[in-house]
Amino acid sequence: MLPAIPLKKYFIIPLCLLLIHPVVIAQQAAGTDSLQKALALHSERDTERVDLLNRIAREYLVRNAAVTARYGEEALWLSDSLQYSKGKVRSIRNLALAESSRGNTDKQLQLSLTALKLAETSGDIQITAQLCDDIGSIFTEQSNPKEALTYLHKSLAIKQQQNDTPETGRTLNNIGAAYISLQRPDSALSFLRQAEKIKLQFNDQQGLAGIYENLGVIAQQHKQLRDALRYYELAAAGYKTAGNNNIALTRTLLNTAGVQTLSGDLKNAEENLEAAAVLNSRLKNAGNEMLYYRIRYEVDSARNNYPAALSSYKAFSQRNLDYFNLEKTRAITRSQMKYEAEKKQRENVMLKKEQQLHLATIQQQRVLVLSAAALFLALLLITAMVYRLYKHQQELYRQLNSKNQEVSLQNKIILEQNTTLGNLNQVKDKIFSVISHDLRSPLAILEGLLFLLRDDKIDAQQFRFYSDELWRDVKNTAYMMDNMLQWASNQMKGISVKADDFDLTLLLNQEFELLQTLARQKDLKLSHELNNTIMVYADPDMIRLVLRNLINNAIKFTSGGGEITITSIYTKDMAEVSVTDTGTGIPEEDQHRIFSNIYYSTAGTRNEKGCGLGLHLSKDFVERNHGRIWFRSTPGTGSSFHFTIPLSDDHDANGHGYTVVLQDHPLNGVSVLRN
């Protein structure tokens, strides 16, 4: 168990802590005013002005990131013109910290890495350690603690070598945070205790607040709620005393509310939630907003306020989904940057080899020319040397041409790989899009329903009502994922047609019962008129997916009380299947997009979702089986989709119980046989 800390000495009601903030801000404003006066009196554009600009930018960091960026940009421009490397490094770091205040960690990381490279080049050890600390903290925030520890241990080694004890405490705390992210609490505690000892020695309230917040996280993970609450209250007090980190204060208030909720102290949890909401309304921090709705959901659930809990859970789920998408985008961006860096490195190596080859050629030519001048009097010898030189140059040119051909071939291979990578990225992005948006939604609803069922907060009648809705959503998602997998397989490796003779009526009946269940849930009448055997020659799995997509689309876009009918007719060598509904129809301006390569998807009459691949796959599969597919649709009246497939050689209209009916058919005006 974590060591106990006296509670009375540090306990302050969070709402009262807000009274400290204006005093601290006033003190910081006074310091900023004195620097502004010094800047106004110093009109010369020299290194001293650069240092003043950087100090003012740092003072404004907490209050106004835009002002920090403005002074940082002026300092960067002036230090660049003066070739003042120390000022340039610090101005870039201020710009990076301004991006951190805005929540743009990717831009902060890019600027910090640029500043670190300049600092290492100029030999500025102190700022190098600080930048390594900054970069490590960014990687921890981006859920990459292993990369963070590389920079943090480098920073720690420099600070310990320089005997910079206060900054050493900061780095020890950041290392502890990285180990918390790695789920290694014992290692984290070791570094956090060292950091606490240093910060207590220097009475660094801001640093102690960060340490106590991390200790609170570890205590909460170990279910030590009293210790966790004590540490969070200490952290909140420290942040308020320092008065320059409202983002961390908001996060600490939210964590305190979470622990109080678990302890049953709902009144104080509500007060801390409201205090955090007031702070974050100005800060607009997305991470704290997501944490607020999660804890708000727990408080409302504990109070049995289930409508409010459901609303908070939906708000949390949406923000969590946005955060997931952001992390996915960041991962893709980092992969692309790594690929571009490796590509550029390969190009540089090839260019260096070519340059070395050219230099060797020039050097050899110089030696040959000098030798020819020295032997100018001996005509025969000169002629022999010239001839030898000519042959040697021919060989060199041949080698150069050979190298150029190799380079051209490698470039062609790289271009082909880029094209393949682009296609795979499109498949991957489409799969990620479907998984992140359409698959997570029914899973989130299922999770909430199971939570209510587990705690006996929903009766059997309500459970049956919601389970029917959930079953329809899950089945719709299953059909959508089937289309997704078929499409991905077709895009990446292609699908071969495995044609065989089979009974189309039997295949439809195998799928019909499940589709009828979906139709009954929407109060639809689904029927088919395929009563006799229809032997066709095609890939049964492909035709099964085509039938399922067309009927499922009809169910999706037909309102309650509507009808869906499946019929068939056939000519001498082709069978035609029609799926007709009385649904909403397709707008005329969108009809050209139905079978195009543009993935087109709209919500159904009950907001059913799709991935826009079903009809595109159906067209591809029908055409692969030597058929064709088309549709007719009238907005507000309904749609009918038709496709044809070849009849089997064994098909006999008179030998399988068919009724032969002659009628005019819309294709080419020929007479056809109806089943």
N, C-alpha and C positions, 0 to 999 in steps of 0.2 A: 504493500500500500504506500502511496505517496505520503511524505511527512506532513503533519498537520501544521497549519499556519493560523495564528490567532485571528478570529473572524471579526471581533469588535473593533480592532484597530483600523481595519480597511473597509468595513462595510459602509457604503454610502448609497442612498437611493438613486438609481440612474437618472431620474428626471431632475434631481437636484444637481447632478454633475454638470448639466448644461449651463448652470450659472457661472461656472469657472471660465467657459470658453471666451466670452467677450473680453475678459481681463487679459488673457494670453494674447488674443488677437491684437489688442491695443498695444501691448508691449512690442509685438512684432512689427506693427505699423510704425511705431516710433523709430525702431531701428532702420526700417526701409526709408523713412523720410530723411534721416541723416545721410544715408548713402545717396539718395536722390540729390540732396544739396551738394554733396561732394562731387557728384557727376556733373552737375550744372556749372560748378566752379572750374572744373577741369575740361577745358575745351580742346586741348591738344589730342590728336589722334595717335596715341602711343600705347605701349603695353600696359601702362598704369590704367588707362581708360578701359582697356579690355578686361582687366581684373575687376574694376568697378562694375562693369556691365554684367560679368558673370556672377558677382556677389548679389547684385540686385535681382537677377533672374532666379537665383536660388531662394532669396527671401520671399518672392512672389509665388513659389512653387505650390504651396498648399492652398493659397487664397485664390489664385487666378492663373491657371496653366497657360492661357492664351498670352498673358503679359510675360510670363517666363519665356515662352517661345519667341516673342518679339525681341526681348533683350538678348536671348541666346543667339538668334540669327544675326543681330547687329554685331555681337561679339565675335561670331564666327567669320563674318565678312571682314572685320577689321583685323583680326589675328591672321587671317589668310593673306591679306595685303601686306602685313608686316612680317610674314613668315615666322610668327610667334607660336611655336608648336605647343607650348604649355597652355596658352590661352585657347588654342584651337581645340585641344583635347577636352578641356573643361566646358567649353561652349557646346560641343557635340553631346557631352554627357548631360548638360542641362536640357537640351532639346529632347534627349531620350527620356529623362525623368518627366518632362512635360507630357510626352506621349503616354507614359505610365499613368499619370493622373487622369488622362482621358480614357484609359482602359485599352489602349492600342498596344498590346505587348509585342506583337510581331514587329511593328515599326520601332518600338523601344529596343528590341533585340538587335535589329539591323544597325541602328545608330550606335549602340553600345559596343558591338563587335568592331565597327569602324574606328571608334575612339580607342578601343583596346589595341588595335594594330598600330595606330599612331603613337600611343603611349609606350608600347614596347620598342618601337623604332627609335623614339627620342630618349629612351632609358629612364623615364619617369616612373620609379618604383612605386611611390605612394599611390598615384592615381591608377597605376596598373592593378594594384591590390583591390582598390575600391571598385574598379570596373569588373574585375573577376567576381567580386561579391554581387554586384548588380546583375551580371549575366547568370550567375548561379541561381539567384532568387527568381529570375524570369523563367528559367527552365523548370524550377520547382512549381511555379504557378501554372505552367503549361503541361503539368503532369509528366515531366521528363526528369525525374530526380537523379537517375544515374549520370546523365550529362551534367546536371547541376553540380554533383559532388566533385567532378573533375575540376571545375573552375573554383569551387569553394575551398577545396583543399590547397589549391595553388595560392589563393588569396590568404589563407591561414598561415601558410609557410612564410610568405613575404612579411606579413604583419608581425609574426613572432620573431623573425630575424631582425626587424626594425624596432622591436620592443614597443610596438604601438598597442598598448594594453586595452584602451577603450575600444578601438576598432576590432581588436581580437575578439572581444565579447560579442560584437555584432555578428562576426563571421561564425562563431561557435553557435549562436542562436539559429542562423540560417542553415548550418549543417544539420542541427537538430530537426528543423522543419523538413529538410530533405529526407532524413531517415524516417520521419513520421509518414511521409508520402510513400516510402518504400515498405511500410508496415513492419518497421524494426524499432519498436518503442524502447527497448533496452538501450540500444545505441543512441537513440534520440535523447533519452534521459541523461546519459553520461555527458553529452555535449551541452545540454541545456543547463545542467547544474554548474558546469564550469562557467558558462556565460552569466548565470545568475550571480555567482560569487563576484565576478568582475564588475557587473553593473551596480551591485549593492555598494561596492567599494567606492565607485565614482558617483553614487546617487543619481544614476541615469534613469529617470522615470520613463522616458520613451522606450529605452531599451528593455527595462524591466517589464513594461507592458507587453511587448512582443513575446518575451520569454514566458510570462505567466499565461498568455493566451495559448501558446503551444503546450504548456504543462496541463492546461485545462482540457485541451483536445485529447491528450494521452489519458488523463483521468476519466474522461467521458467514455473513451474507447474501452477502458477497463471496468465500466459500470460503477466507478467510484464517484457518485453524484455529488456528495458533500464537498469532496476535494475539488471536483470540477467547478462547482458553483463558486467556491472560495477563490480559485485562480482566475476565473472569468471576471469576478468583481474587482480583484486586484488589477487585472489588465485594463478594465474600463476606467478605474481611477487613474492609472498611469497615463492612458491616452488623453484623458481630460486635462490632467495636469500639464502634459506637454502641449496639448492644444493644436497639434499640427498633423493629425492623421485621423480625420473623421471617417474615412473608409474602414480602417481597422476598428475604430470605436463602434461603428454600426454593426460590423460583423460580430464583435464581442458581445454587444447587447443581444443580438439574435441568438448566439450560442447560449448565453445566460438564460434566455427565455426557453430555449429547448430543454435545458437541464431542469429548470423549474417546472416545466410541463411534465417531464418524466417523474419528478418528485411530488406532483400533485398540487404545487403552489401556483394555481392558475391565475390568481389575482396579480401577483408580481410578474408572472410571465406576460400577461396582457399589457402591463405598464411598460415593460421592456420592449415589447413588440411595437407599441405606439411610439416610443422614443426613437427606435430604429427607423420606423416609417417616416418620421419627421425629418431625420437626418438624410435619409436616402432620397427623399423627394427633391432635395437640392443636388445631391451627388449623382443621381441617375446611374448607380453602379449595378450592372446586370447581374453579377454574381450574388450580391447581397439581396437583390430583388427576388431571385430564385429561392434563396435560403429563407427569406421572409415568408413566401407563400407556403413552403414546406412546413415550417413551424406553425404558421397560422392554421394549416390543415390539421396538425396534431392537437393544437389547443381547441379548435372547434369540435374535433372528434371526441376529445376528453370531456367536453361540455355537452355531448350528445346533440350538438347542433349540426345534424347531418347535411341539410341543404347548403349551409355555409361551408362545411368541410368539403363537400363535393365541388363547390365553386372554387375554393382555394386549391384543391388537388388538380383541377383542370388547368388553372393558371400556372401552377408549378410544373405540370407535365408539358405545357406549351413552351415554357421558358427552358426547361430541361432539354426539350427537342431542339430548340434554337441553339442551345449550347453544344449539343451533340453535332449539329450541322457545322457549327463554327470550328469545332475541333477537327472534324473531317476535312474541312477546307484547308485548315492549317497543315494537317498531315500531308495532303496532296501538294500544297505549295512547297513544303520542305522537301518532298521527294523530287519535285520538278527542279528546285534549286540545286539539289545534290546531283541530279542527272546533268544539268547544264554545266556545273562546275567540273564534273568528270569529263564531259565532252570537250570543254575548253582546255582542260589539262592535256588530253590526248592530242588535240590540235597543236598545242604549244610544243609538245615533245616532237611531233612530226616536223613542225616548222624549224625547231632547233637543229634537227638532223639535216634538214635541207641546207640550212645556213652553214653548218660545219662542212658539208660536202662542197658547197660553193667556195668557201674559204680555202679548203684543201686544193681545189682546182686552180684558184688564183695563185696560191703559193707555188704550185708545181709549174705553172706557166712562167712565173717570174724567174724561177731557177733555170728553166730551159732557155729563156731569152738571154740571161746573163752568160750562160755557157756558150750560146751561139755567138755573142759579141766577142768573147775571149778567143774564139777559134775562127774569127772572121778571115784571117790571112790564109788559112788552109781551106781553099774553096771546096775541095772534095769532101773534107770532113764536115764543113758547114752544110753542104748539100745533104750529107747523110744524117746530120743532126736535125735539119729541117724536116726531112722525110720522117725521121723517127718521132719528132714532135707532132707532125701531122697525124700519124697513126695513133699516137697516144691521145691526142685530142678527140679523135674519132671514137676511141674506146670510152673516153670520159662522157662524151655526148650520148653514146649508146647507154651508158650506165644511168645518166640523168633521165633519158627517155624512159628507161625501164622503171626508175623510181617514180617518175610522174605517172606512169600507167598504174603502178601499185597504189599510189595515193588516190588516183581517180576511182580505182576499184573499191578501195576502202571507203571513200566518200559515198559511192553508190550503195554500199552495204549499210552505211550509217543512215542514209535517207530511207532505205527500205525498212530498217529497224524503227525509225521514227514514225513511218506510216503505220506499221504494225502496232507500235505503242499507242499511237493516237486512236486506232480502232478499239484496242483493248481498254483504253481509258474511257471511251464512249460507253462500252458495255458495262464497265465497272461503275461509272457515274450513274447510268440508268438503274443498275441493280441497287446501288446505295440510296438513290432517290426513292425507289419503291419501298425498300426496307425501312428507311428512316421516317417516311411520311405515312405510308399506307399499312405497313405491317405492325408498326409500333402502336398505332391508334387502337385497334381492337385488343391488343395485348394490355395496353394501359387500362382500358375499360374492364377487361377480365380481372386485372390485378385489384382494381377498386372493388369490384363485385365480390371477389373472394375474401377481401379484407372485411367487408360488411358481413358476409356470411359466417366467417370464422368467429367474429365477436357477437354473433346472434343479434345483429342490428338490422336484420331484414327478415321478413316472414317468408313462408314457402310460396305464397301466391305471388308476391313481388319477385321472388327469385325466378319462378317459372316465366313470368312476363319478361324480365330482363334476359333470361337465358335464351328465350326464343329469338329476341332481337340480336343477342350476341352470336347465336348459332348462324343466323343469316349473314352477319358481317364476317364471321370467320370463314364460312363456306365461300362467300364472294372473294375474300382474300386468298383462299386456297386456289380458286380458279384463276385469279389474277397471277399468283405466283407460278402456277403451271404454265401460263402463257409466257411469263417472264423467263422461266428456265428454258422453255422451248426456243424462245427468241435468242437468249444468250448462247445456247448450244449452236444454233444456226449461224449466229454471227461469228463465233470463235472457231468452230471446226466443221460447220456444215452438217446437214442431216440428209442421209440417203433414203430414198424411197424403197420400202419393202412391200411391193405390191403382191396381192394374193386374191383369190376368189373368196368372197364372203357375202353373207346375207345382210343387206342394208337394214331391213326391218328388224332383224334380231339385234343388230348393233344399237339401233335407236331404242329398243325396248330395254336394253341393259342400262341405259342412262336415264330413261324416262321417269322412273319412280322417284329418284332423287330430285330431278328438275321439277316434278309435280309438287313435291314437298315445298320447294322454294316458291312455286307459284301460289300454292294455297296460303302461305304466310302473307302474301300480298293480296289475297282474295281475288285471284285470277283463275280463269278457266283455260287450262292447257290440255289440248287433245291432238291426236294425229290420226291420219286416215291410211297409214301404211299397214294393211291387214294381211297382205300376202307376201310371199317370198320375192325379194328383188336381189338377184345375184349380180354383183358388180365386181370389177377387177381394179383394185386400188390398194393403197396402204391403209389398213383398218384403223391404226392408231391416229393417223393424220385426219381421216374422215371423222373419227370420234371427236377429236378436238374441234373440228369445223362445226359439227352439229351442236356440240356443247356451247361454243362461243355464240353461235347465231341464236339459239334458244335462250341462253342466259342474257344476251343483250335485249331480246324481246321482253323478258321478265323485268329487266332493269328499267326499261323506259316505258312500261305500261302501268297505268294507275289502277287502283283497286276497282273490281267490277269488269275489267277488260277481258279480252279473249285472245288466245294465241293458238294458231292452227298450223300443223305440219302436214303437207300433202306431197304427192309425187306423181310425175308423169314420165313417160319415156318414149323415145323414138326407136328407130331400128337398132342403133348401137350405143345410145346414151340414155342415162337415167337423170332426171331433173328433180331436185328436192326444193320445196319452197317453205319458208317460215314466215307466216303472216301474222301481224299483231294489230291491235287497235290502240296503239300507244300514242306518244306525243309527236312522233314523226321527226324528221331531220330538217333543220332550216335549210333553205335553198342555198344560202351563201356558204354553208359548210359541207354540202354534199360532195363537192369535188375533193375533199380531204379524206373521205372515208377509207379508200384503199390506197392512198398515197404513202410515201415514205415519211410524211410528217405525222408523228405520233399524236393522234387526236383523241382526247378523252374528256367527257363531261359527266357530272354527277347524275344518278338516276332519279326516279320520282321520289324515292325515300333516301336521297343523298348517298346511294351506293357509289363506291369509287371504282376506278379501273386504272390500268396503266397505259392504255392507248395502243396495245399491241395485238389484241384479239383479232380484229378484222384484217389487219395487215398480215398476220400469220395465216389466217384462213385463206386469203387470196393466194399467198405463196404455196400453201399445201394443195389447194385445188388445182392450180396451174401445174404443179409438179406431177400431179396424177392425170394430166392431159384433159383437164376440164376447164370450165370458166365460171366466174361468179359475177353477179350484178345485183342491183337493187332498184326498187321504186319506193318513193316516200313522199307523202303529202303532210306538211306540218299541221298538227292538230287532229289528223285522221288516223295515221298509222304508217307502217312500213312493211314491205315484203322483200325478203332476201332470197335469191335463187342461186343454185349452183348445179353444175352437171358433172357426172363422172361416167367413165366407160362401163357398159354392161359386160358381164362375163360371157365368154364363149358358150358356157353351159346354160345361159339364161334362155328360157323358152316361155314366151308370153302365154301360149296355149296349154303349157304343161305344168304350170304351177298355180293353178286356181285363179288366174287373172280374169277380170272383166275387161274386154277390149272396147274402148270408147274412142271414136274418132272426133277430134275437135281441132279448131284452128289454134295454132301456137304462135306466140309473139316472135319466135325465132324463125326467120326466113319464110314465114307463112306456110309451113309444112304441116301435114296431119300427124298427130302423135297419138300414143296409146296411154290411157290413164289407168292407174292401179286402183 
